């Protein structure tokens, strides 16, 4: 047994103190399967919690999907699956995430628990021992002991390096090529628009629409935004593209809205919807009408569904966050000639005028509700959401689309605005003719 004199002990303590005082490396520490890990704080953008990720078909097993981080769609890598470690499911479903910035890219990485920031002297970091094995070891930047805990430092730059054939970045970057969130301005079909206007101009337009009209750019509407900007630049001149006030924003959006927005559907549009609706095997037809407004669209939809499925038992869940509109919708009274012809057969005359009969009223449940919150809905056959998603913040858009995908039956359909689209073309087939586009859920994709 080695016995150290007081002088030696004091010298060692002083050396340790100097190492601590000269800390030149900070790491965010976390745990995976009971072991402690660290990552250079310079690569950590932020920490977050999330419980909903959008599934991406054909991605690697450790790619959990994509996530909308305040408008930026980022790939999510589950480090437990990446390192073949066991993963405990959280009771509340909330996953702990380190948001990493590697060069010009941002990734979300799921871990078991995020602990704290630890400062060390980089000279104390030792090389990774070979006992950890090839798969994990090649992504290790070293090991270090601090206050009795042994930390494995991950080299996330190497792990997410595009040069690694089996690296996570290569797998995650495959998602970027999908139609899910690759902006149309980056695709070949936007070549003309790119030549007409710069990316900066498009960003100015997006920011202006969000600030002035709460219209939020996303893959749902980006095709229209690019095409509209090309026309806008021609109309206004390239030196006068920016949106300076609400009138400018209204002028920019004037070609966005679908036919009969906020009104009864005219006969041409209503019968186009009827012709595009598919056969539905079940007699119980469940429908979600998002953004029903004052109810004109919902009544139009109910009448067309009754004509298309005369033997069906139809239930429409009509939601809007305008409480007065939703409260007044069931009791609206009309002049007979103000109602489109396809609706007139469903009218009943009362003392104050005409209203819809029981077969229509009983099929509709008008509800005051913010659709970005939890929706208690049955399995759905049809979702009608025209010109509504684009006016939800990106996180709300993502939440509602996830809800649609989760609640829709196989072969269920979505009707969006005429200038909106479902982002991932692989999950949806498009049918119908202009101005009606119907997105049919791919029956090969599980809920």
Order of alpha helices (4+ residues) and beta strands (2+ residues): alpha-beta-beta-beta-beta-beta-alpha-beta-beta-beta-alpha-beta-beta-alpha-alpha-alpha-alpha-alpha-alpha-alpha-beta-alpha-beta-alpha-alpha-beta-beta-alpha-beta-beta-alpha-beta-beta-beta
